[in-house]
Amino acid sequence: MKIENPNPIQWQFSERAQGLQSSFIREILKITQRPEIISFAGGLPSPATFPVERMKAAYDKVLSETGKVALQYGPTDGYAPLREWIAHSLSTAGTKILPEQILMVSGSQQALDLIGKVLIDEGSRVLVETPSYLGALQAFSVYRPEFASVATDDDGLVPSSIEGVAKGARLLYSLPNFQNPTGRSLSLARRQELVETCARIKLPLIEDDPYGALSYSGEPMPKMVAMNPDGVIYMGSFSKVLTPGIRLGYVCAPLPLVRRLELAKQAADLHTAQLTQMVVHEVVKDGFLDEHIPTIRTLYGNQCRAMLDAMAEHFPAGVTWTRPEGGMFIWVTLPKQIDAMKLLDTAIAARVAFVPGAPFYANEGETNTLRLSFVTVPPERIREGIAILGKLIAAML
């Protein structure tokens, strides 16, 4: 029987809860679910790359052979064989990564949350790129840091700019490979300078690397964690190379820190799904990714070129953009007088969507910027959507 209550509860939310904000991208995605919309908005990998049959076979094998183990609770740090595989994949001739340094997490977003819990107090200074990944800004914001923006240029983060804003900072968050949202990558020289600078001033450096394997040339850049495993926190994910639906990522960190992250994870969700980890290990253990990732690179590379060619043809003078060599995104800078939020309204009316750039800035956003994603749109639709967008931009000049 339903109780009639004339005086419903007036919820008293915590100050932290009152400060929570929705992801602007997630709100746009609600609109772009309509099939008539040509969406360059989502940061979603292409479903055409999902190895459905391979995953199905792995689930069948794991459940048939070790089902009772797979369906049981597991250790907080994760499934040992998968952690060993990850440690081996991160190790180099000069740097050995231990399985004990690996913590499995429920997607990279959980890693960001755990790092925030362990390293950030209210008012702590956190250094971020300009612009930076919106999901990281959202995750860290829960802990009320003071964001300080690190300078960037056409080649990404500028290491020489760090010391001017680093005093008292708890960490520097970076995406060195095909960055979300700009598609930029750090050169080897800048990586070395960044690692050396952070080590010298004792600043923890986060290397978030969901896109590193997606180099169109097939030659990924060296990982910064291999340059200084005692000072770099590496974040990896299976979302972009297998499927995001499994929600499986990992952190590689120095032992004192990884233990604290493990304790924070215990309090959050006890452990990441044992079944998922065992299935992923079954998929990757025999070299499947070496066969699979090149097909993703080829698909994304072709669609990236289709978008770049269409932009060169249809975008008016005064518009500039990045030319990524991997990953999923192109960053567009419009003439100063054009507000990308206003452009979005007209674009959606014309059945095209993108993400305005301002939400990617921790502090003062540049309103004349936007992010385009090309990986879920076939080339003919890319050309159609970019032609429409070019006309809309020209009309606002």
Secondary structure as GFF3:
##gff-version 3
##sequence-region A 1 397
A	DSSP	alpha_helix	15	18	.	.	.	ID=ss1
A	DSSP	alpha_helix	24	32	.	.	.	ID=ss2
A	DSSP	beta_strand	38	39	.	.	.	ID=ss3
A	DSSP	three_ten_helix	47	49	.	.	.	ID=ss4
A	DSSP	alpha_helix	52	70	.	.	.	ID=ss5
A	DSSP	alpha_helix	80	90	.	.	.	ID=ss6
A	DSSP	three_ten_helix	99	101	.	.	.	ID=ss7
A	DSSP	beta_strand	102	105	.	.	.	ID=ss8
A	DSSP	alpha_helix	108	119	.	.	.	ID=ss9
A	DSSP	beta_strand	125	129	.	.	.	ID=ss10
A	DSSP	alpha_helix	134	141	.	.	.	ID=ss11
A	DSSP	beta_strand	146	150	.	.	.	ID=ss12
A	DSSP	beta_strand	152	153	.	.	.	ID=ss13
A	DSSP	beta_strand	156	157	.	.	.	ID=ss14
A	DSSP	three_ten_helix	159	161	.	.	.	ID=ss15
A	DSSP	beta_strand	169	174	.	.	.	ID=ss16
A	DSSP	alpha_helix	188	200	.	.	.	ID=ss17
A	DSSP	beta_strand	205	208	.	.	.	ID=ss18
A	DSSP	three_ten_helix	224	226	.	.	.	ID=ss19
A	DSSP	beta_strand	232	237	.	.	.	ID=ss20
A	DSSP	three_ten_helix	244	246	.	.	.	ID=ss21
A	DSSP	beta_strand	249	252	.	.	.	ID=ss22
A	DSSP	alpha_helix	255	269	.	.	.	ID=ss23
A	DSSP	alpha_helix	274	284	.	.	.	ID=ss24
A	DSSP	alpha_helix	288	314	.	.	.	ID=ss25
A	DSSP	beta_strand	320	321	.	.	.	ID=ss26
A	DSSP	beta_strand	329	333	.	.	.	ID=ss27
A	DSSP	alpha_helix	340	349	.	.	.	ID=ss28
A	DSSP	beta_strand	352	353	.	.	.	ID=ss29
A	DSSP	beta_strand	355	356	.	.	.	ID=ss30
A	DSSP	three_ten_helix	358	360	.	.	.	ID=ss31
A	DSSP	beta_strand	369	373	.	.	.	ID=ss32
A	DSSP	alpha_helix	379	395	.	.	.	ID=ss33
###
